[in-house]
């Protein structure tokens, strides 16, 4: 599946701007592309363009080599699962799932039972959506989407309203969907942990522009722009000036130790459970190091930092692009 959206102009209360600007993506069958970015980046807009609910001002959407840009949503065979489940409130889970199959002229019972069991909602088939937990409703929504036999599966922040324990469970179920769906999956989220867990490839969308796309660990370790480096991660990449470049290093790669070349004073500690983020004021500015929670460094301590060369990333301070 290919998407090339040169522009999608959106009208807002007081201004007009490009909601998507020169976004070009290709997603292969059997691949999950996780699209991550902050609120307002254009992630949901991108899915709605693919689904046919919005039409770009220019560009094309192609599936298996053929343009589908002029097709109506019901002709595209793109199943879109929203943040809030779109189950019919007056139907049971079984009836909701059967509804998807009826549209394809299929005999429902066997396929419904099989997929409901795979997504762990088989025991809830007789209940209505209001009787389900948030995670169960999302799993039922995904099952219904798959039963419509789509060519592409679009997931729009399906974990956004779930608590942390449910997020992990449903995330595992989404990863398991790959065993039952061979087409491309586009998974939208603002959470980089979800994105890196689910995606075979990662695309970072910021202010309507595609900033980076590639293998998730590469995008995280060696981002192609400053914007990506600052967005991805539990804490953003540290930056400091070095001659004509802006140099970055992630907190987990900064080492506290007597042999460090950068002296400084601890100005803040933030414990997250297993880890602690230690902010150090140096002559290069503030640098944050990630250390085990057992680290005994205290506020006001004088420390030295080691910044291993293999983890340093250089960027053009004017364009924001990564340098070789």
N, C-alpha and C positions, 0 to 999 in steps of 0.2 A: 504494500500500500504506500502511495506517495502523496504528500501534501506539499503544495507550493503556494503559500498565501502571500502575495506581494503587499497587500494592505487590506485591513478591515477598518473602516472609519466608523467610530462610534460617537454618538451624541450623548453628552452628559449635561446636567442642569445648566452649567455656565460656560461650557466650552466644548469644542470638538477636537478629538485626538485620535491617533491610530491605536486601536485596541490590539491589533497584531501588525507587525511591521517586518516584512521580508522573512517570514518563517518558512523554512523548507526542511521537510523531514521525510524519511523513508523507513518503514517498519516492515520487516519480513514476517512471513508466516512462522508460527512457533516462537515468536519473540515478544517479550513484554517490554514496552518502552515506558519507563516511569518519567513523567513530566513534573518537575518540581519548581517551585518559585513562590515568592511572597504573595499575599493577598493583592488582587488587582493586577497581577502580572499578565493576565490573558489566558490562563490555563483552561478555565471552563469555556471561555469563548472559542478556544481552539477545538475542543470536543464538539461544541455545538455546530461549528463549521463542518466538521467531518460528518456529523449526524444529519446535516442538511437543515438544521433549525435556524441557521444564519448563513447568509451568502456573502463571501468576501467581495470587497470592492474590485479586486483583481486577483488573479491567480487560479489555481486548479486543484482539484482533489481527484486522484486516480486510484483505482482498485484493480489489481491484476492487469495493469496496463491500460485500462479503459477509463476515460473521464466519467465521473459521476457527479460533477459539479452542478449539472442542470437537473438531476433527478430529485424527485420529492423524497422526503425523509423515509416514507414507507417503502420506497423502491430501493433504498441503499443497503438494506439488511445490516444496519449498524445498530447494535443494542447498547443503549446508554443507561447506566445505573447511576442514579443521582445521590447526592449527599443524604438527602432525606428519602427514605424508601418510598417508592411510588406504587405500593401495593393497594389494591382495591379494598377499602375498609369494610365493605359489606359482604366480602367473599372470604371464605376460609383460605388457608394457605393452599390446600389441594386445588380449590377452584381457581385461585390466582395462577397456579402453575399450569393447570389444564387450559386456561385461557390462552396462554402462549402457544400451546400445541394446536389448539383448535384452529388458530389462524393459519397453520401449515397443513391442515387436513390430516393430522396424525392421530392415531389411537393413543390416548393419554396415559392410561394407568401404569403400564410397565415402566415407561420412561420417567414419569413423574416420581414414582417410588424409588427408582434407581438413583436419580439425581438428588432427591430430597435426603436419601440416606447418605450419599457421598458428602453432602454439605451439612449433615447433622441437624436436619429439621424434620426428619421422617416422623418423629413422635409429636410433631406440632401440626401435622397436616390438617387436623380437624379444627384447629383454632383460627380465630380471626386475628388480624395484625395487632390490634390493641392488646391482645393477650400474650404477645411475644416480647422478649427483651430486644433492645436495640440491635444486638449482634445477630439474633435470630431473624429479625426483619431484614437485615442486610443480606444475610446468607440466602434467605428466601428470594430476595430481589435478584441476586446473582443467579440463582437456580432458574428463575423465570426468564432472565435474559438469555441464558444458555439454551433453554428449551425452545426459544424462538429461532434457533439455528442461524445465528448471525454470521456474517462474513468477517466482522470485526467487533470486538468487545471493548466498550468505552466505560471506564470506571471513574466517576467524578468525586474524588475525596470520600470514598465509601466508609472510611473510619473516623471521619471528622467529629462525629458526635458520640463516640464510644469512649468509655473509660479505659485506662491503660491495660488492664488485664484482658478486657474484651478485644481491644485493638490487636493484641498479640495473637489471640485465637483466630479472629477473622482474617488477619493478615496471613496466617498459615493456610487458611482455607483458600484464600485468593491465590497463593503460590501453588496450591494443589490443583487449581482449576486447569493448569497447563496439561494435566493428564487427560482432560476431557474436552479440550478445545484446542484445535490446531491452528486457528487463525491468529492474526496479530491482536495483541491486547495493549491498549493505551491506558495507563493508570496515572491519574492526576492527584497530586498531594502537595501540601505546603511543608510536610515533615520529611527532612532528609533521611531519617532512619527508615521510615516506611519506604521511601523511594529506593534506597540502596538495598533494602531487604527484598523488595518485590521485583525490581527491574533487572532485566538482562542488560539493558542499556539505559542510560540516564540522560535526559535533556533538561537543561536549566533555562527557564523562561523568566525574564525580568523586564518589566515595563514594555511588554509586548514584543520583545526581541529575543531571539534564540541566542543565548550567550555561549553555550557549550553543549556538546552532545558526544557521547561515547561510553566506553565501559565504565561502570560506576566508580571503581576504585581509582581509575586514571583521572576522572573528572574531579574526584575529591583530592587526590594527592598532587595533581599537576593541572589545576584549573587554567583555562585559556584566557580568563579575564579577571581583573580585580573584583568585579561585581560578584562573580561566582565564588571566589575565594572568601569574600566577606559574608556571603549568604550561607554556604554549606558549612556544616559543623555545629556541634553543641556550643562552641565558642568560635568566633571568626578567626581567621588567620591573623597573626601579628604582622605589622608592617613597620619598616623603618627605612630611612633614606640611606643610599650607598652610592656615592658619586652621582651618575646620571640615571640611576635606576631606583625603583621602589622594590625593596626586598621583603619577601614574606616567608613565614614559617608557622606551621600549626602548633598550638599549645602542647600537644602530646609529643612533639619532637624536640621541644625545649628541655634541656636537662639541667637540673640543679646540682651543683657540685663544686668542690674546691678547685677543680682544674678549669672551670669555665673562664672564658675570656671577657665576659661582660658583667662587671660588678653592679650591684644595685641594692635597693632597700625594699623589703616587703611592705606593701601598702594595703593589701587586701587578701583575704582568704575566703573562698566560697566552697563549702563542702557539699557534694552531691550524693554521698553515700559511699560508694567504693572509691571515688576519686576526690581530689581537691584541686581547685583552680587557684593558683597563687599569682597575684599581680605584683610585678617588681618594677620599680621606677629606676631606669638606667639613664645614661647620658644619650642613649638612642631613643628615649621615650619609654612608655609603658610596654612591658612585655609580659604576657601571661604564659605560665607553665602549667601543665597538667601533671599531677603526681598522685601516688597512692594516698588514700585518706589517712594512712598511718604516718605520713610525713610529719616530722616534728617542727617544721619551720613555723615561726610565730610572727605576728605583726611587728614591724620595726627591725627585724633581723637584717643584718647585712649578708648578702648571698652573692654567688657568682653563677652565671648562666653559660651553658655551652650550647651553641647553635650549630649542629652538625651540617657540614657543607652539602651533603647529599639531599637534605631536606629543604634547602633554601630555594625559593622560587623568585625570579626576577621579572618585573613588569615595567612597561613604559608608563611613567607617571602621567603623561599627557593623554595617551589613547586608552590606557587601561589594559592593553593587550600584553600577554605573556611574551617574554623574550627568550630566545634559545639559550 
